[in-house]
Amino acid sequence: PEPESLTAGLPEKYRAFLDVAMTQSQWSLQELEATAGTHHLKWDDAFDAINHWSRGRFGDPMLVQDGDEVWVQLPII
């Protein structure tokens, strides 16, 4: 059987954005807001959807925002 995709269960419209976000463990909020925009997404919507999905799949949020910094929690996968 084919292995399950890392992003299984995540709505399709957020997958390309998450693929980009996972290329680094730390981003500035401004960088991820701009990246979300290039994927025709609003940062707040992407942040909420990805974290809702990741809590259900991995038990923890994938994205952690601390002021103007965003951490991508790669160790949870």
PDB file of N, CA, C and O in Angstrom:
ATOM      1  N   PRO A   1       0.833  -1.212   0.000  1.00  0.00           N
ATOM      2  CA  PRO A   1       0.000   0.000   0.000  1.00  0.00           C
ATOM      3  C   PRO A   1       0.867   1.261   0.000  1.00  0.00           C
ATOM      4  O   PRO A   1       1.974   1.286   0.537  1.00  0.00           O
ATOM      5  N   GLU A   2       0.324   2.288  -0.616  1.00  0.00           N
ATOM      6  CA  GLU A   2       1.027   3.558  -0.701  1.00  0.00           C
ATOM      7  C   GLU A   2       0.999   4.243   0.671  1.00  0.00           C
ATOM      8  O   GLU A   2      -0.043   4.250   1.326  1.00  0.00           O
ATOM      9  N   PRO A   3       2.131   4.824   1.120  1.00  0.00           N
ATOM     10  CA  PRO A   3       2.126   5.500   2.428  1.00  0.00           C
ATOM     11  C   PRO A   3       1.209   6.715   2.412  1.00  0.00           C
ATOM     12  O   PRO A   3       1.047   7.375   1.385  1.00  0.00           O
ATOM     13  N   GLU A   4       0.619   6.995   3.554  1.00  0.00           N
ATOM     14  CA  GLU A   4      -0.286   8.133   3.663  1.00  0.00           C
ATOM     15  C   GLU A   4       0.514   9.437   3.547  1.00  0.00           C
ATOM     16  O   GLU A   4       1.609   9.554   4.097  1.00  0.00           O
ATOM     17  N   SER A   5      -0.035  10.388   2.841  1.00  0.00           N
ATOM     18  CA  SER A   5       0.607  11.684   2.660  1.00  0.00           C
ATOM     19  C   SER A   5       0.719  12.400   4.004  1.00  0.00           C
ATOM     20  O   SER A   5      -0.158  12.288   4.859  1.00  0.00           O
ATOM     21  N   LEU A   6       1.807  13.133   4.170  1.00  0.00           N
ATOM     22  CA  LEU A   6       1.998  13.918   5.385  1.00  0.00           C
ATOM     23  C   LEU A   6       0.828  14.868   5.610  1.00  0.00           C
ATOM     24  O   LEU A   6       0.421  15.091   6.750  1.00  0.00           O
ATOM     25  N   THR A   7       0.292  15.423   4.542  1.00  0.00           N
ATOM     26  CA  THR A   7      -0.777  16.414   4.671  1.00  0.00           C
ATOM     27  C   THR A   7      -2.178  15.817   4.527  1.00  0.00           C
ATOM     28  O   THR A   7      -3.145  16.551   4.322  1.00  0.00           O
ATOM     29  N   ALA A   8      -2.291  14.504   4.633  1.00  0.00           N
ATOM     30  CA  ALA A   8      -3.611  13.865   4.536  1.00  0.00           C
ATOM     31  C   ALA A   8      -4.564  14.492   5.551  1.00  0.00           C
ATOM     32  O   ALA A   8      -4.233  14.653   6.725  1.00  0.00           O
ATOM     33  N   GLY A   9      -5.748  14.839   5.070  1.00  0.00           N
ATOM     34  CA  GLY A   9      -6.757  15.424   5.933  1.00  0.00           C
ATOM     35  C   GLY A   9      -6.741  16.945   5.955  1.00  0.00           C
ATOM     36  O   GLY A   9      -7.717  17.566   6.376  1.00  0.00           O
ATOM     37  N   LEU A  10      -5.647  17.553   5.509  1.00  0.00           N
ATOM     38  CA  LEU A  10      -5.581  19.009   5.436  1.00  0.00           C
ATOM     39  C   LEU A  10      -6.293  19.461   4.162  1.00  0.00           C
ATOM     40  O   LEU A  10      -6.034  18.910   3.092  1.00  0.00           O
ATOM     41  N   PRO A  11      -7.185  20.452   4.252  1.00  0.00           N
ATOM     42  CA  PRO A  11      -7.839  20.924   3.030  1.00  0.00           C
ATOM     43  C   PRO A  11      -6.813  21.278   1.953  1.00  0.00           C
ATOM     44  O   PRO A  11      -5.791  21.906   2.229  1.00  0.00           O
ATOM     45  N   GLU A  12      -7.105  20.871   0.747  1.00  0.00           N
ATOM     46  CA  GLU A  12      -6.190  21.019  -0.390  1.00  0.00           C
ATOM     47  C   GLU A  12      -5.650  22.442  -0.550  1.00  0.00           C
ATOM     48  O   GLU A  12      -4.481  22.631  -0.884  1.00  0.00           O
ATOM     49  N   LYS A  13      -6.502  23.441  -0.311  1.00  0.00           N
ATOM     50  CA  LYS A  13      -6.079  24.819  -0.573  1.00  0.00           C
ATOM     51  C   LYS A  13      -4.949  25.290   0.332  1.00  0.00           C
ATOM     52  O   LYS A  13      -4.315  26.304   0.040  1.00  0.00           O
ATOM     53  N   TYR A  14      -4.679  24.572   1.432  1.00  0.00           N
ATOM     54  CA  TYR A  14      -3.602  24.961   2.343  1.00  0.00           C
ATOM     55  C   TYR A  14      -2.316  24.161   2.140  1.00  0.00           C
ATOM     56  O   TYR A  14      -1.290  24.500   2.729  1.00  0.00           O
ATOM     57  N   ARG A  15      -2.346  23.127   1.337  1.00  0.00           N
ATOM     58  CA  ARG A  15      -1.197  22.216   1.231  1.00  0.00           C
ATOM     59  C   ARG A  15       0.043  22.854   0.630  1.00  0.00           C
ATOM     60  O   ARG A  15       1.137  22.672   1.163  1.00  0.00           O
ATOM     61  N   ALA A  16      -0.090  23.592  -0.457  1.00  0.00           N
ATOM     62  CA  ALA A  16       1.086  24.210  -1.088  1.00  0.00           C
ATOM     63  C   ALA A  16       1.705  25.242  -0.149  1.00  0.00           C
ATOM     64  O   ALA A  16       2.928  25.353  -0.066  1.00  0.00           O
ATOM     65  N   PHE A  17       0.865  25.997   0.556  1.00  0.00           N
ATOM     66  CA  PHE A  17       1.371  26.966   1.524  1.00  0.00           C
ATOM     67  C   PHE A  17       2.141  26.256   2.638  1.00  0.00           C
ATOM     68  O   PHE A  17       3.230  26.692   3.010  1.00  0.00           O
ATOM     69  N   LEU A  18       1.592  25.178   3.165  1.00  0.00           N
ATOM     70  CA  LEU A  18       2.274  24.444   4.238  1.00  0.00           C
ATOM     71  C   LEU A  18       3.579  23.842   3.734  1.00  0.00           C
ATOM     72  O   LEU A  18       4.570  23.822   4.464  1.00  0.00           O
ATOM     73  N   ASP A  19       3.595  23.359   2.513  1.00  0.00           N
ATOM     74  CA  ASP A  19       4.851  22.831   1.946  1.00  0.00           C
ATOM     75  C   ASP A  19       5.949  23.895   1.989  1.00  0.00           C
ATOM     76  O   ASP A  19       7.092  23.596   2.337  1.00  0.00           O
ATOM     77  N   VAL A  20       5.607  25.128   1.638  1.00  0.00           N
ATOM     78  CA  VAL A  20       6.582  26.221   1.678  1.00  0.00           C
ATOM     79  C   VAL A  20       6.957  26.533   3.128  1.00  0.00           C
ATOM     80  O   VAL A  20       8.138  26.679   3.446  1.00  0.00           O
ATOM     81  N   ALA A  21       5.964  26.636   3.998  1.00  0.00           N
ATOM     82  CA  ALA A  21       6.224  26.969   5.405  1.00  0.00           C
ATOM     83  C   ALA A  21       7.162  25.957   6.057  1.00  0.00           C
ATOM     84  O   ALA A  21       7.977  26.324   6.904  1.00  0.00           O
ATOM     85  N   MET A  22       7.055  24.697   5.674  1.00  0.00           N
ATOM     86  CA  MET A  22       7.874  23.644   6.294  1.00  0.00           C
ATOM     87  C   MET A  22       9.317  23.640   5.797  1.00  0.00           C
ATOM     88  O   MET A  22      10.112  22.813   6.246  1.00  0.00           O
ATOM     89  N   THR A  23       9.677  24.540   4.882  1.00  0.00           N
ATOM     90  CA  THR A  23      11.062  24.588   4.419  1.00  0.00           C
ATOM     91  C   THR A  23      11.977  25.295   5.415  1.00  0.00           C
ATOM     92  O   THR A  23      13.199  25.238   5.277  1.00  0.00           O
ATOM     93  N   GLN A  24      11.399  25.961   6.419  1.00  0.00           N
ATOM     94  CA  GLN A  24      12.157  26.636   7.459  1.00  0.00           C
ATOM     95  C   GLN A  24      11.479  26.383   8.798  1.00  0.00           C
ATOM     96  O   GLN A  24      10.274  26.137   8.851  1.00  0.00           O
ATOM     97  N   SER A  25      12.248  26.443   9.873  1.00  0.00           N
ATOM     98  CA  SER A  25      11.647  26.264  11.199  1.00  0.00           C
ATOM     99  C   SER A  25      11.216  27.590  11.809  1.00  0.00           C
ATOM    100  O   SER A  25      10.428  27.600  12.754  1.00  0.00           O
ATOM    101  N   GLN A  26      11.713  28.709  11.290  1.00  0.00           N
ATOM    102  CA  GLN A  26      11.344  30.019  11.812  1.00  0.00           C
ATOM    103  C   GLN A  26      11.155  31.000  10.667  1.00  0.00           C
ATOM    104  O   GLN A  26      11.937  31.034   9.717  1.00  0.00           O
ATOM    105  N   TRP A  27      10.097  31.798  10.778  1.00  0.00           N
ATOM    106  CA  TRP A  27       9.768  32.814   9.782  1.00  0.00           C
ATOM    107  C   TRP A  27       9.390  34.100  10.499  1.00  0.00           C
ATOM    108  O   TRP A  27       8.999  34.085  11.667  1.00  0.00           O
ATOM    109  N   SER A  28       9.512  35.198   9.793  1.00  0.00           N
ATOM    110  CA  SER A  28       8.892  36.417  10.313  1.00  0.00           C
ATOM    111  C   SER A  28       7.414  36.347   9.929  1.00  0.00           C
ATOM    112  O   SER A  28       7.052  35.756   8.911  1.00  0.00           O
ATOM    113  N   LEU A  29       6.582  36.949  10.746  1.00  0.00           N
ATOM    114  CA  LEU A  29       5.151  36.976  10.447  1.00  0.00           C
ATOM    115  C   LEU A  29       4.923  37.617   9.091  1.00  0.00           C
ATOM    116  O   LEU A  29       4.082  37.155   8.319  1.00  0.00           O
ATOM    117  N   GLN A  30       5.658  38.668   8.794  1.00  0.00           N
ATOM    118  CA  GLN A  30       5.505  39.373   7.511  1.00  0.00           C
ATOM    119  C   GLN A  30       5.793  38.436   6.333  1.00  0.00           C
ATOM    120  O   GLN A  30       5.086  38.474   5.326  1.00  0.00           O
ATOM    121  N   GLU A  31       6.831  37.595   6.455  1.00  0.00           N
ATOM    122  CA  GLU A  31       7.157  36.653   5.379  1.00  0.00           C
ATOM    123  C   GLU A  31       6.017  35.664   5.142  1.00  0.00           C
ATOM    124  O   GLU A  31       5.647  35.401   3.997  1.00  0.00           O
ATOM    125  N   LEU A  32       5.459  35.113   6.232  1.00  0.00           N
ATOM    126  CA  LEU A  32       4.387  34.128   6.050  1.00  0.00           C
ATOM    127  C   LEU A  32       3.089  34.776   5.606  1.00  0.00           C
ATOM    128  O   LEU A  32       2.316  34.154   4.877  1.00  0.00           O
ATOM    129  N   GLU A  33       2.827  36.000   6.020  1.00  0.00           N
ATOM    130  CA  GLU A  33       1.645  36.705   5.519  1.00  0.00           C
ATOM    131  C   GLU A  33       1.766  36.902   4.010  1.00  0.00           C
ATOM    132  O   GLU A  33       0.796  36.710   3.277  1.00  0.00           O
ATOM    133  N   ALA A  34       2.951  37.285   3.548  1.00  0.00           N
ATOM    134  CA  ALA A  34       3.176  37.476   2.110  1.00  0.00           C
ATOM    135  C   ALA A  34       3.075  36.144   1.364  1.00  0.00           C
ATOM    136  O   ALA A  34       2.497  36.081   0.279  1.00  0.00           O
ATOM    137  N   THR A  35       3.637  35.084   1.945  1.00  0.00           N
ATOM    138  CA  THR A  35       3.567  33.764   1.320  1.00  0.00           C
ATOM    139  C   THR A  35       2.125  33.293   1.223  1.00  0.00           C
ATOM    140  O   THR A  35       1.716  32.745   0.200  1.00  0.00           O
ATOM    141  N   ALA A  36       1.356  33.502   2.280  1.00  0.00           N
ATOM    142  CA  ALA A  36      -0.067  33.144   2.244  1.00  0.00           C
ATOM    143  C   ALA A  36      -0.760  33.889   1.100  1.00  0.00           C
ATOM    144  O   ALA A  36      -1.562  33.311   0.368  1.00  0.00           O
ATOM    145  N   GLY A  37      -0.444  35.163   0.957  1.00  0.00           N
ATOM    146  CA  GLY A  37      -1.050  35.963  -0.107  1.00  0.00           C
ATOM    147  C   GLY A  37      -0.730  35.435  -1.489  1.00  0.00           C
ATOM    148  O   GLY A  37      -1.586  35.467  -2.373  1.00  0.00           O
ATOM    149  N   THR A  38       0.494  34.945  -1.696  1.00  0.00           N
ATOM    150  CA  THR A  38       0.848  34.399  -3.011  1.00  0.00           C
ATOM    151  C   THR A  38       0.075  33.118  -3.310  1.00  0.00           C
ATOM    152  O   THR A  38      -0.041  32.709  -4.466  1.00  0.00           O
ATOM    153  N   HIS A  39      -0.455  32.487  -2.255  1.00  0.00           N
ATOM    154  CA  HIS A  39      -1.277  31.281  -2.425  1.00  0.00           C
ATOM    155  C   HIS A  39      -2.767  31.603  -2.341  1.00  0.00           C
ATOM    156  O   HIS A  39      -3.601  30.708  -2.205  1.00  0.00           O
ATOM    157  N   HIS A  40      -3.088  32.905  -2.425  1.00  0.00           N
ATOM    158  CA  HIS A  40      -4.477  33.377  -2.379  1.00  0.00           C
ATOM    159  C   HIS A  40      -5.165  32.997  -1.079  1.00  0.00           C
ATOM    160  O   HIS A  40      -6.343  32.640  -1.055  1.00  0.00           O
ATOM    161  N   LEU A  41      -4.395  33.084   0.007  1.00  0.00           N
ATOM    162  CA  LEU A  41      -4.918  32.765   1.337  1.00  0.00           C
ATOM    163  C   LEU A  41      -4.726  33.965   2.251  1.00  0.00           C
ATOM    164  O   LEU A  41      -3.845  34.797   2.033  1.00  0.00           O
ATOM    165  N   LYS A  42      -5.564  34.041   3.275  1.00  0.00           N
ATOM    166  CA  LYS A  42      -5.358  35.008   4.350  1.00  0.00           C
ATOM    167  C   LYS A  42      -4.564  34.290   5.441  1.00  0.00           C
ATOM    168  O   LYS A  42      -4.865  33.146   5.781  1.00  0.00           O
ATOM    169  N   TRP A  43      -3.553  34.964   5.986  1.00  0.00           N
ATOM    170  CA  TRP A  43      -2.703  34.350   7.001  1.00  0.00           C
ATOM    171  C   TRP A  43      -3.518  33.783   8.160  1.00  0.00           C
ATOM    172  O   TRP A  43      -3.307  32.636   8.555  1.00  0.00           O
ATOM    173  N   ASP A  44      -4.441  34.562   8.708  1.00  0.00           N
ATOM    174  CA  ASP A  44      -5.206  34.099   9.868  1.00  0.00           C
ATOM    175  C   ASP A  44      -5.984  32.823   9.564  1.00  0.00           C
ATOM    176  O   ASP A  44      -6.051  31.917  10.395  1.00  0.00           O
ATOM    177  N   ASP A  45      -6.569  32.755   8.374  1.00  0.00           N
ATOM    178  CA  ASP A  45      -7.322  31.559   7.985  1.00  0.00           C
ATOM    179  C   ASP A  45      -6.400  30.358   7.844  1.00  0.00           C
ATOM    180  O   ASP A  45      -6.719  29.265   8.313  1.00  0.00           O
ATOM    181  N   ALA A  46      -5.244  30.561   7.193  1.00  0.00           N
ATOM    182  CA  ALA A  46      -4.293  29.469   7.006  1.00  0.00           C
ATOM    183  C   ALA A  46      -3.759  28.997   8.355  1.00  0.00           C
ATOM    184  O   ALA A  46      -3.675  27.794   8.602  1.00  0.00           O
ATOM    185  N   PHE A  47      -3.399  29.931   9.222  1.00  0.00           N
ATOM    186  CA  PHE A  47      -2.882  29.614  10.553  1.00  0.00           C
ATOM    187  C   PHE A  47      -3.894  28.763  11.324  1.00  0.00           C
ATOM    188  O   PHE A  47      -3.541  27.721  11.876  1.00  0.00           O
ATOM    189  N   ASP A  48      -5.152  29.209  11.361  1.00  0.00           N
ATOM    190  CA  ASP A  48      -6.183  28.488  12.097  1.00  0.00           C
ATOM    191  C   ASP A  48      -6.457  27.105  11.503  1.00  0.00           C
ATOM    192  O   ASP A  48      -6.562  26.125  12.241  1.00  0.00           O
ATOM    193  N   ALA A  49      -6.573  27.021  10.185  1.00  0.00           N
ATOM    194  CA  ALA A  49      -6.888  25.746   9.534  1.00  0.00           C
ATOM    195  C   ALA A  49      -5.756  24.734   9.710  1.00  0.00           C
ATOM    196  O   ALA A  49      -6.003  23.564  10.001  1.00  0.00           O
ATOM    197  N   ILE A  50      -4.530  25.185   9.534  1.00  0.00           N
ATOM    198  CA  ILE A  50      -3.384  24.274   9.654  1.00  0.00           C
ATOM    199  C   ILE A  50      -3.241  23.792  11.099  1.00  0.00           C
ATOM    200  O   ILE A  50      -2.981  22.612  11.334  1.00  0.00           O
ATOM    201  N   ASN A  51      -3.407  24.686  12.056  1.00  0.00           N
ATOM    202  CA  ASN A  51      -3.285  24.265  13.451  1.00  0.00           C
ATOM    203  C   ASN A  51      -4.434  23.373  13.892  1.00  0.00           C
ATOM    204  O   ASN A  51      -4.225  22.450  14.679  1.00  0.00           O
ATOM    205  N   HIS A  52      -5.635  23.625  13.405  1.00  0.00           N
ATOM    206  CA  HIS A  52      -6.770  22.737  13.722  1.00  0.00           C
ATOM    207  C   HIS A  52      -6.486  21.337  13.194  1.00  0.00           C
ATOM    208  O   HIS A  52      -6.676  20.347  13.901  1.00  0.00           O
ATOM    209  N   TRP A  53      -6.032  21.261  11.948  1.00  0.00           N
ATOM    210  CA  TRP A  53      -5.687  19.973  11.332  1.00  0.00           C
ATOM    211  C   TRP A  53      -4.550  19.297  12.099  1.00  0.00           C
ATOM    212  O   TRP A  53      -4.630  18.106  12.400  1.00  0.00           O
ATOM    213  N   SER A  54      -3.491  20.047  12.419  1.00  0.00           N
ATOM    214  CA  SER A  54      -2.328  19.425  13.034  1.00  0.00           C
ATOM    215  C   SER A  54      -2.599  18.972  14.467  1.00  0.00           C
ATOM    216  O   SER A  54      -2.019  17.988  14.923  1.00  0.00           O
ATOM    217  N   ARG A  55      -3.467  19.675  15.174  1.00  0.00           N
ATOM    218  CA  ARG A  55      -3.838  19.199  16.517  1.00  0.00           C
ATOM    219  C   ARG A  55      -4.560  17.866  16.432  1.00  0.00           C
ATOM    220  O   ARG A  55      -4.328  16.974  17.249  1.00  0.00           O
ATOM    221  N   GLY A  56      -5.434  17.730  15.447  1.00  0.00           N
ATOM    222  CA  GLY A  56      -6.147  16.464  15.268  1.00  0.00           C
ATOM    223  C   GLY A  56      -5.243  15.340  14.790  1.00  0.00           C
ATOM    224  O   GLY A  56      -5.417  14.189  15.191  1.00  0.00           O
ATOM    225  N   ARG A  57      -4.292  15.659  13.948  1.00  0.00           N
ATOM    226  CA  ARG A  57      -3.419  14.631  13.361  1.00  0.00           C
ATOM    227  C   ARG A  57      -2.211  14.287  14.227  1.00  0.00           C
ATOM    228  O   ARG A  57      -1.847  13.118  14.353  1.00  0.00           O
ATOM    229  N   PHE A  58      -1.587  15.313  14.826  1.00  0.00           N
ATOM    230  CA  PHE A  58      -0.350  15.103  15.573  1.00  0.00           C
ATOM    231  C   PHE A  58      -0.461  15.417  17.068  1.00  0.00           C
ATOM    232  O   PHE A  58       0.436  15.091  17.845  1.00  0.00           O
ATOM    233  N   GLY A  59      -1.572  16.053  17.462  1.00  0.00           N
ATOM    234  CA  GLY A  59      -1.762  16.383  18.869  1.00  0.00           C
ATOM    235  C   GLY A  59      -1.194  17.733  19.288  1.00  0.00           C
ATOM    236  O   GLY A  59      -1.342  18.129  20.444  1.00  0.00           O
ATOM    237  N   ASP A  60      -0.556  18.435  18.383  1.00  0.00           N
ATOM    238  CA  ASP A  60       0.045  19.734  18.676  1.00  0.00           C
ATOM    239  C   ASP A  60      -0.135  20.668  17.486  1.00  0.00           C
ATOM    240  O   ASP A  60      -0.343  20.213  16.361  1.00  0.00           O
ATOM    241  N   PRO A  61      -0.056  21.988  17.736  1.00  0.00           N
ATOM    242  CA  PRO A  61      -0.124  22.925  16.611  1.00  0.00           C
ATOM    243  C   PRO A  61       1.142  22.845  15.763  1.00  0.00           C
ATOM    244  O   PRO A  61       2.231  22.634  16.296  1.00  0.00           O
ATOM    245  N   MET A  62       1.009  23.007  14.482  1.00  0.00           N
ATOM    246  CA  MET A  62       2.152  23.022  13.561  1.00  0.00           C
ATOM    247  C   MET A  62       2.811  24.395  13.553  1.00  0.00           C
ATOM    248  O   MET A  62       4.033  24.497  13.441  1.00  0.00           O
ATOM    249  N   LEU A  63       2.004  25.458  13.674  1.00  0.00           N
ATOM    250  CA  LEU A  63       2.502  26.831  13.609  1.00  0.00           C
ATOM    251  C   LEU A  63       2.309  27.500  14.959  1.00  0.00           C
ATOM    252  O   LEU A  63       1.222  27.458  15.535  1.00  0.00           O
ATOM    253  N   VAL A  64       3.375  28.118  15.462  1.00  0.00           N
ATOM    254  CA  VAL A  64       3.303  28.826  16.736  1.00  0.00           C
ATOM    255  C   VAL A  64       3.752  30.262  16.501  1.00  0.00           C
ATOM    256  O   VAL A  64       4.900  30.517  16.138  1.00  0.00           O
ATOM    257  N   GLN A  65       2.839  31.184  16.713  1.00  0.00           N
ATOM    258  CA  GLN A  65       3.153  32.599  16.513  1.00  0.00           C
ATOM    259  C   GLN A  65       3.518  33.224  17.849  1.00  0.00           C
ATOM    260  O   GLN A  65       2.790  33.089  18.832  1.00  0.00           O
ATOM    261  N   ASP A  66       4.650  33.909  17.872  1.00  0.00           N
ATOM    262  CA  ASP A  66       5.113  34.628  19.057  1.00  0.00           C
ATOM    263  C   ASP A  66       5.463  36.040  18.607  1.00  0.00           C
ATOM    264  O   ASP A  66       6.581  36.305  18.165  1.00  0.00           O
ATOM    265  N   GLY A  67       4.497  36.939  18.725  1.00  0.00           N
ATOM    266  CA  GLY A  67       4.711  38.303  18.255  1.00  0.00           C
ATOM    267  C   GLY A  67       4.891  38.322  16.745  1.00  0.00           C
ATOM    268  O   GLY A  67       4.010  37.899  15.997  1.00  0.00           O
ATOM    269  N   ASP A  68       6.046  38.817  16.306  1.00  0.00           N
ATOM    270  CA  ASP A  68       6.326  38.916  14.873  1.00  0.00           C
ATOM    271  C   ASP A  68       7.106  37.727  14.337  1.00  0.00           C
ATOM    272  O   ASP A  68       7.599  37.769  13.209  1.00  0.00           O
ATOM    273  N   GLU A  69       7.223  36.667  15.129  1.00  0.00           N
ATOM    274  CA  GLU A  69       7.929  35.457  14.704  1.00  0.00           C
ATOM    275  C   GLU A  69       6.948  34.289  14.662  1.00  0.00           C
ATOM    276  O   GLU A  69       6.021  34.207  15.467  1.00  0.00           O
ATOM    277  N   VAL A  70       7.172  33.396  13.714  1.00  0.00           N
ATOM    278  CA  VAL A  70       6.343  32.186  13.610  1.00  0.00           C
ATOM    279  C   VAL A  70       7.303  30.996  13.549  1.00  0.00           C
ATOM    280  O   VAL A  70       8.240  30.973  12.751  1.00  0.00           O
ATOM    281  N   TRP A  71       7.050  30.023  14.401  1.00  0.00           N
ATOM    282  CA  TRP A  71       7.841  28.798  14.449  1.00  0.00           C
ATOM    283  C   TRP A  71       7.043  27.680  13.805  1.00  0.00           C
ATOM    284  O   TRP A  71       5.849  27.536  14.067  1.00  0.00           O
ATOM    285  N   VAL A  72       7.691  26.891  12.968  1.00  0.00           N
ATOM    286  CA  VAL A  72       7.064  25.722  12.363  1.00  0.00           C
ATOM    287  C   VAL A  72       7.555  24.525  13.171  1.00  0.00           C
ATOM    288  O   VAL A  72       8.750  24.229  13.199  1.00  0.00           O
ATOM    289  N   GLN A  73       6.635  23.852  13.817  1.00  0.00           N
ATOM    290  CA  GLN A  73       6.967  22.772  14.737  1.00  0.00           C
ATOM    291  C   GLN A  73       7.226  21.478  13.969  1.00  0.00           C
ATOM    292  O   GLN A  73       6.416  20.553  14.030  1.00  0.00           O
ATOM    293  N   LEU A  74       8.322  21.404  13.260  1.00  0.00           N
ATOM    294  CA  LEU A  74       8.641  20.234  12.455  1.00  0.00           C
ATOM    295  C   LEU A  74       8.859  18.968  13.280  1.00  0.00           C
ATOM    296  O   LEU A  74       8.554  17.882  12.787  1.00  0.00           O
ATOM    297  N   PRO A  75       9.377  19.050  14.524  1.00  0.00           N
ATOM    298  CA  PRO A  75       9.574  17.807  15.277  1.00  0.00           C
ATOM    299  C   PRO A  75       8.293  17.018  15.582  1.00  0.00           C
ATOM    300  O   PRO A  75       8.377  15.844  15.944  1.00  0.00           O
ATOM    301  N   ILE A  76       7.110  17.632  15.445  1.00  0.00           N
ATOM    302  CA  ILE A  76       5.899  16.888  15.770  1.00  0.00           C
ATOM    303  C   ILE A  76       5.544  15.846  14.720  1.00  0.00           C
ATOM    304  O   ILE A  76       4.739  14.951  14.978  1.00  0.00           O
ATOM    305  N   ILE A  77       6.149  15.959  13.522  1.00  0.00           N
ATOM    306  CA  ILE A  77       5.791  15.011  12.454  1.00  0.00           C
ATOM    307  C   ILE A  77       6.730  13.842  12.388  1.00  0.00           C
ATOM    308  O   ILE A  77       6.561  12.961  11.544  1.00  0.00           O
TER     309      ILE A  77
END
